[in-house]
Amino acid sequence: MNEHIRQQRHVVAACYLGWTLDAFDFFIMVFVLRDIARAFTTSLTAVTWAITLTLAMRPVGAFIFGRLADRFGRRPTLMANVLAYSVLEFASGFAPDLTVFILLRALYGIAMGGEWGVGASLTMESVPTRWRGTVSGILQAGYPSGYLLASVLYLAMPVLGWRGMFMVGALPALLVFYIRRNVPESPDWTARRTRPRIGFATAIGRHLPLAIYAIVTMTAFNFFSHGTQDLYPSAFLGGQHKFSVVTISTIAIIYNLGAMAGGLLFGTLSQRIGRRAAIVIAALLSLPVLPLWAFGSTPVALAIGAFLMQVCVQGAWGVIPAHLNEISPPEIRATFPGVVYQLGNLFASANATLQSTIADHMGHNYSYALAGVAGIVAVAIALLIGFGGEARHQDMGGG
């Protein structure tokens, strides 16, 4: 293996781990919603505002860290970003009350919002064109990988408590040492650094229709992921079905394995049949899975439904790192994908509160709230992507 390929693999590994550990820190929250509510003597719906604000602040982080990456390089910005979200995760475990906790989660949202755009641009600019589909699936598989790690950690909840789980979330800071030692700077950014810079506002003005389309599309995508994940373990499996910690953790592990498989499968498939076709197929395949996923009555039925659902959800998502970077204006590639992705998160940030409110009005039955959101956005994604464009063969400097 020559040195160039070895470096490209280090880039993929580092950016995959960065997104994995970022998602790990985020998803710790979804397992301990009820525990935090009990600790602060408040309602679960009140605690879901921590999720809402985390998601709502992610566009701020995408813009700040994206601009830093476009100006100073992807590599140093990624290290700063990983360190920031690790410190804020650790601090969340010391929150004395709900107000401080929500404030820390909002700050964490800024740090979390920066990682994906910076990591995705570094990865896609560093790997060969023929790798992009598969690497896109690998990179996005970091999200369910992080969820899987949080699922495993949840088994230790009786020992650690919810505060201890957040403190364990500081471990991703160690990734900084790996990045510093093994990851080179993006060749595309290095080639562009001496050219005249174009301001973000100017670049967006030139591509405003594309930006609006991408934001709307990513709003649907974020409803698709968060609408099928955020309330599923604690509120649906724990609150509605009264399953044990072990059962909830086992089901979560199973559906995250499905999510990882779906991202890799459809990411790789997109290199052959195109980004749009792969996403549309994945989104529409989720529709026949809805009854088993949301209305199953036994742990086995729900585990099978959840596995298949996440194959579809993360199958569609597995194409996104490549697709967004390919259609992005090159001069703001570290900023554009992350900002439109996280603005989609902002507009979808009320999902947990919305679904919880619907369930409250239905006797704390989450089935219809989960199925309604997932079904509507699956169709919306198929239409938005199906009538959009793609740039699968775009030159991004990776060889």
C-alpha positions as CSV (number, residue, x, y, z in Angstrom):
1,M,0.0,0.0,0.0
2,N,1.5,3.3,-1.0
3,E,1.7,6.3,1.4
4,H,-1.0,8.3,-0.4
5,I,-3.6,5.5,-0.1
6,R,-2.6,5.0,3.6
7,Q,-3.2,8.7,4.2
8,Q,-6.6,8.6,2.5
9,R,-7.6,5.7,4.7
10,H,-6.6,7.6,7.8
11,V,-8.8,10.5,6.7
12,V,-11.8,8.2,6.3
13,A,-11.1,6.5,9.7
14,A,-10.7,9.9,11.5
15,C,-13.8,11.5,10.0
16,Y,-15.9,8.3,10.5
17,L,-14.8,8.2,14.2
18,G,-15.4,12.0,14.6
19,W,-19.0,11.6,13.5
20,T,-19.4,8.3,15.4
21,L,-18.3,9.9,18.7
22,D,-20.3,13.1,18.1
23,A,-23.4,11.0,17.6
24,F,-22.5,8.8,20.6
25,D,-22.5,12.0,22.7
26,F,-25.8,13.1,21.3
27,F,-27.6,9.8,21.6
28,I,-26.7,9.4,25.3
29,M,-29.4,12.0,25.8
30,V,-32.2,10.0,24.2
31,F,-31.7,7.1,26.5
32,V,-31.9,9.1,29.7
33,L,-34.8,11.5,29.1
34,R,-37.0,10.0,31.7
35,D,-34.1,9.9,34.3
36,I,-33.3,13.5,33.8
37,A,-37.0,14.4,34.1
38,R,-37.1,12.5,37.4
39,A,-33.9,14.1,38.7
40,F,-35.1,17.6,38.0
41,T,-38.7,16.8,38.9
42,T,-40.2,17.9,35.6
43,S,-42.0,16.4,32.6
44,L,-40.4,14.4,29.8
45,T,-41.8,17.0,27.4
46,A,-39.9,19.8,29.2
47,V,-36.7,17.8,29.0
48,T,-37.2,17.3,25.2
49,W,-36.4,21.0,24.9
50,A,-32.8,20.0,25.5
51,I,-32.9,18.0,22.2
52,T,-34.8,20.7,20.4
53,L,-32.2,23.4,21.4
54,T,-29.3,21.0,20.6
55,L,-30.7,20.6,17.1
56,A,-31.6,24.2,16.7
57,M,-28.1,25.4,17.5
58,R,-26.3,23.1,15.1
59,P,-26.6,25.5,12.1
60,V,-24.6,28.1,14.2
61,G,-21.9,25.5,14.7
62,A,-21.9,24.5,11.0
63,F,-21.4,28.1,10.0
64,I,-18.7,28.9,12.6
65,F,-16.7,25.8,12.1
66,G,-17.3,25.7,8.4
67,R,-16.0,29.2,7.9
68,L,-13.0,28.4,10.0
69,A,-12.4,25.2,7.9
70,D,-12.7,27.1,4.6
71,R,-10.3,29.8,5.9
72,F,-7.7,27.9,8.0
73,G,-8.1,24.3,6.8
74,R,-10.2,21.2,7.5
75,R,-7.7,19.4,9.7
76,P,-7.1,22.0,12.6
77,T,-10.8,22.9,12.6
78,L,-11.8,19.3,13.0
79,M,-9.5,18.9,16.0
80,A,-10.9,22.0,17.7
81,N,-14.4,20.8,17.0
82,V,-13.9,17.4,18.5
83,L,-12.3,18.9,21.6
84,A,-15.2,21.3,22.0
85,Y,-18.1,18.8,21.9
86,S,-16.2,16.4,24.2
87,V,-15.7,19.1,26.9
88,L,-19.4,20.3,26.7
89,E,-20.6,16.7,26.9
90,F,-18.6,16.2,30.1
91,A,-19.9,19.4,31.6
92,S,-23.5,18.3,30.9
93,G,-23.1,15.6,33.6
94,F,-22.5,18.3,36.3
95,A,-25.6,20.4,35.5
96,P,-27.3,21.4,38.8
97,D,-30.7,22.1,37.3
98,L,-32.7,21.9,34.1
99,T,-32.0,25.4,33.0
100,V,-28.2,24.9,33.1
101,F,-28.5,21.5,31.5
102,I,-30.5,22.9,28.6
103,L,-27.9,25.8,28.2
104,L,-25.1,23.3,28.1
105,R,-26.9,21.1,25.5
106,A,-27.5,24.2,23.4
107,L,-23.7,25.0,23.5
108,Y,-23.1,21.3,22.7
109,G,-25.3,21.7,19.7
110,I,-23.0,24.4,18.3
111,A,-20.0,22.1,18.7
112,M,-22.0,19.1,17.3
113,G,-23.1,21.1,14.3
114,G,-19.6,21.8,13.1
115,E,-18.3,18.3,12.9
116,W,-20.3,16.8,10.1
117,G,-19.6,19.5,7.5
118,V,-15.9,19.8,8.2
119,G,-15.4,16.0,8.4
120,A,-17.5,15.3,5.2
121,S,-15.6,18.0,3.2
122,L,-12.2,16.7,4.4
123,T,-13.2,13.1,3.5
124,M,-14.8,13.8,0.1
125,E,-12.0,16.1,-1.0
126,S,-9.4,13.5,0.0
127,V,-10.6,10.2,-1.5
128,P,-10.8,9.1,-5.2
129,T,-14.0,9.7,-7.1
130,R,-14.6,5.9,-7.4
131,W,-14.5,5.6,-3.6
132,R,-17.1,8.3,-2.9
133,G,-20.3,6.3,-2.7
134,T,-18.9,3.6,-0.4
135,V,-17.0,6.2,1.7
136,S,-20.2,8.2,2.0
137,G,-22.0,5.2,3.4
138,I,-19.1,4.6,5.8
139,L,-19.0,8.2,6.9
140,Q,-22.8,8.4,7.5
141,A,-22.6,5.0,9.3
142,G,-20.8,6.9,12.0
143,Y,-24.2,8.2,13.1
144,P,-25.8,4.9,13.9
145,S,-22.4,3.6,15.1
146,G,-22.5,6.4,17.7
147,Y,-26.1,5.4,18.5
148,L,-25.0,1.8,18.9
149,L,-22.2,2.8,21.3
150,A,-24.7,4.8,23.3
151,S,-27.0,1.7,23.3
152,V,-24.2,-0.4,24.8
153,L,-23.3,2.2,27.3
154,Y,-27.0,2.3,28.4
155,L,-26.5,-1.2,29.8
156,A,-24.2,0.4,32.4
157,M,-26.9,3.0,33.3
158,P,-27.8,1.3,36.7
159,V,-24.1,1.7,37.7
160,L,-23.2,5.1,36.1
161,G,-26.4,7.0,36.4
162,W,-27.4,9.5,33.8
163,R,-24.6,11.9,34.9
164,G,-21.9,9.3,34.6
165,M,-23.1,8.5,31.1
166,F,-22.5,12.1,30.1
167,M,-19.0,12.1,31.7
168,V,-18.0,9.0,29.7
169,G,-18.9,11.1,26.7
170,A,-15.7,13.1,27.2
171,L,-13.6,10.2,25.8
172,P,-13.9,11.4,22.1
173,A,-11.3,14.1,23.0
174,L,-8.7,11.4,22.6
175,L,-9.4,11.4,18.8
176,V,-7.6,14.7,18.5
177,F,-4.3,13.0,19.0
178,Y,-5.0,10.5,16.2
179,I,-6.0,13.3,13.8
180,R,-2.9,15.4,14.7
181,R,-0.6,12.5,14.1
182,N,-2.1,10.7,11.0
183,V,-4.5,12.9,9.1
184,P,-3.2,15.2,6.3
185,E,-4.9,18.4,5.1
186,S,-7.4,18.3,2.2
187,P,-5.6,18.5,-1.1
188,D,-8.4,20.5,-2.6
189,W,-8.3,23.1,0.2
190,T,-4.5,23.2,-0.1
191,A,-4.7,23.9,-3.8
192,R,-7.3,26.7,-3.3
193,R,-5.7,28.5,-0.3
194,T,-3.7,30.8,-2.5
195,R,-6.6,31.8,-4.8
196,P,-8.8,34.8,-4.1
197,R,-11.4,34.1,-1.5
198,I,-15.1,34.5,-2.2
199,G,-17.3,35.6,0.8
200,F,-20.0,33.2,2.0
201,A,-22.8,35.7,1.3
202,T,-21.5,36.2,-2.3
203,A,-21.2,32.5,-2.9
204,I,-24.7,31.8,-1.5
205,G,-26.2,34.7,-3.6
206,R,-24.8,33.0,-6.7
207,H,-26.4,29.7,-5.7
208,L,-29.5,30.8,-3.8
209,P,-32.0,28.4,-5.5
210,L,-29.7,25.5,-4.8
211,A,-29.3,26.5,-1.2
212,I,-33.1,26.8,-0.6
213,Y,-33.7,23.4,-2.3
214,A,-30.9,21.8,-0.2
215,I,-32.3,23.3,3.1
216,V,-35.8,22.0,2.4
217,T,-34.5,18.6,1.4
218,M,-32.4,18.3,4.6
219,T,-35.3,19.4,6.7
220,A,-37.2,16.4,5.4
221,F,-34.1,14.2,6.0
222,N,-33.8,15.3,9.6
223,F,-37.4,14.7,10.3
224,F,-36.8,11.2,8.8
225,S,-33.9,10.4,11.1
226,H,-34.9,12.2,14.3
227,G,-38.5,11.2,13.8
228,T,-37.6,7.5,13.9
229,Q,-34.9,7.6,16.5
230,D,-35.1,10.3,19.2
231,L,-38.2,9.1,21.1
232,Y,-38.1,5.5,20.1
233,P,-36.0,4.0,22.9
234,S,-37.0,6.0,26.0
235,A,-40.5,7.2,25.3
236,F,-41.8,4.4,23.0
237,L,-40.0,1.3,24.1
238,G,-39.6,2.3,27.7
239,G,-42.5,4.6,28.5
240,Q,-45.2,3.0,26.3
241,H,-44.2,-0.6,26.2
242,K,-42.5,-0.7,29.6
243,F,-39.6,-2.8,28.4
244,S,-36.6,-3.2,30.6
245,V,-33.2,-1.5,30.2
246,V,-31.7,-4.7,28.7
247,T,-34.6,-5.1,26.2
248,I,-34.4,-1.5,25.1
249,S,-30.7,-1.6,24.7
250,T,-30.9,-4.9,22.8
251,I,-33.5,-3.5,20.3
252,A,-31.5,-0.3,19.9
253,I,-28.3,-2.3,19.1
254,I,-30.2,-4.4,16.6
255,Y,-31.7,-1.4,14.7
256,N,-28.4,0.5,14.7
257,L,-26.8,-2.5,13.1
258,G,-29.5,-2.2,10.5
259,A,-28.7,1.5,10.1
260,M,-25.0,0.8,9.5
261,A,-25.8,-1.9,7.0
262,G,-28.3,0.4,5.2
263,G,-25.8,3.3,4.9
264,L,-23.1,1.1,3.5
265,L,-25.5,-0.7,1.1
266,F,-27.2,2.3,-0.4
267,G,-24.0,4.5,-0.3
268,T,-22.2,1.8,-2.4
269,L,-25.2,1.3,-4.6
270,S,-25.4,5.0,-5.3
271,Q,-22.0,4.8,-7.0
272,R,-23.5,2.4,-9.6
273,I,-27.1,3.6,-10.1
274,G,-26.8,7.3,-9.1
275,R,-27.4,9.3,-5.9
276,R,-31.0,10.2,-6.6
277,A,-32.1,6.6,-7.5
278,A,-30.5,5.1,-4.4
279,I,-32.1,7.7,-2.0
280,V,-35.6,7.4,-3.6
281,I,-35.5,3.6,-3.3
282,A,-34.4,3.6,0.3
283,A,-37.1,6.2,1.3
284,L,-40.0,4.4,-0.3
285,L,-39.0,1.1,1.1
286,S,-39.6,2.4,4.5
287,L,-43.4,2.8,3.9
288,P,-44.3,-1.0,4.1
289,V,-42.2,-1.3,7.2
290,L,-44.2,1.3,9.2
291,P,-46.9,-1.1,10.7
292,L,-44.3,-3.5,12.1
293,W,-42.0,-0.7,13.4
294,A,-44.6,1.5,15.1
295,F,-47.5,-0.9,15.9
296,G,-45.7,-4.2,16.7
297,S,-46.6,-5.5,20.1
298,T,-43.7,-7.8,21.1
299,P,-40.0,-7.1,21.5
300,V,-39.2,-9.4,18.6
301,A,-41.7,-7.8,16.2
302,L,-40.5,-4.3,17.2
303,A,-36.8,-5.3,16.8
304,I,-37.4,-6.6,13.3
305,G,-39.4,-3.5,12.3
306,A,-36.8,-1.2,13.8
307,F,-34.0,-3.0,12.1
308,L,-35.7,-2.7,8.7
309,M,-36.8,0.9,9.3
310,Q,-33.2,2.0,10.0
311,V,-31.9,0.1,7.0
312,C,-34.1,2.4,5.0
313,V,-33.6,5.6,6.9
314,Q,-29.9,5.4,7.1
315,G,-29.8,3.9,3.6
316,A,-31.2,7.2,2.3
317,W,-28.8,9.1,4.6
318,G,-25.8,7.1,3.6
319,V,-25.8,8.8,0.2
320,I,-25.9,12.3,1.6
321,P,-22.3,13.1,2.5
322,A,-21.2,12.4,-1.1
323,H,-24.4,14.0,-2.6
324,L,-24.2,17.3,-0.7
325,N,-20.5,17.8,-1.2
326,E,-20.8,17.1,-4.9
327,I,-23.5,19.7,-5.5
328,S,-21.8,22.2,-3.1
329,P,-20.1,25.4,-4.5
330,P,-16.4,24.4,-4.2
331,E,-15.2,27.6,-2.6
332,I,-17.5,27.1,0.4
333,R,-17.5,23.3,0.5
334,A,-16.7,23.0,4.2
335,T,-19.5,25.5,5.0
336,F,-22.3,24.8,2.5
337,P,-23.1,21.1,3.2
338,G,-22.9,21.6,7.0
339,V,-25.0,24.7,7.0
340,V,-27.8,23.4,4.8
341,Y,-27.8,20.1,6.7
342,Q,-27.9,21.8,10.1
343,L,-30.5,24.4,9.0
344,G,-32.6,21.3,8.1
345,N,-32.0,20.2,11.7
346,L,-33.1,23.6,12.9
347,F,-36.4,23.4,11.0
348,A,-36.8,19.8,12.2
349,S,-35.7,20.5,15.7
350,A,-39.2,20.6,17.2
351,N,-39.7,16.9,16.1
352,A,-39.2,15.4,19.6
353,T,-41.5,18.0,21.2
354,L,-44.0,17.7,18.4
355,Q,-44.2,13.9,18.6
356,S,-44.3,13.9,22.4
357,T,-47.1,16.5,22.4
358,I,-49.1,14.4,19.9
359,A,-48.6,11.3,22.0
360,D,-49.7,13.2,25.2
361,H,-53.0,14.0,23.5
362,M,-53.4,10.3,22.6
363,G,-53.0,8.8,26.0
364,H,-49.2,8.6,25.8
365,N,-49.4,6.4,22.7
366,Y,-46.5,7.2,20.5
367,S,-47.3,4.8,17.6
368,Y,-49.3,7.2,15.5
369,A,-46.9,10.1,16.1
370,L,-43.9,8.1,15.0
371,A,-45.6,6.5,12.0
372,G,-47.2,9.7,10.8
373,V,-44.0,11.7,10.8
374,A,-41.9,8.9,9.2
375,G,-44.5,8.2,6.5
376,I,-45.0,11.8,5.4
377,V,-41.3,12.6,5.2
378,A,-40.4,9.4,3.4
379,V,-42.7,10.5,0.5
380,A,-41.4,14.1,0.7
381,I,-37.8,12.9,0.4
382,A,-38.7,10.7,-2.6
383,L,-40.3,13.7,-4.4
384,L,-37.6,16.2,-3.5
385,I,-34.7,14.0,-4.5
386,G,-36.5,12.4,-7.4
387,F,-37.0,15.8,-9.1
388,G,-33.6,17.2,-8.1
389,G,-30.2,17.0,-9.7
390,E,-26.9,15.3,-8.8
391,A,-23.2,15.7,-9.6
392,R,-21.8,12.2,-9.1
393,H,-18.7,12.7,-11.2
394,Q,-17.8,16.2,-9.8
395,D,-14.0,16.6,-9.5
396,M,-13.1,17.3,-5.8
397,G,-9.4,16.9,-5.8
398,G,-9.2,13.5,-4.3
399,G,-7.9,11.7,-7.4
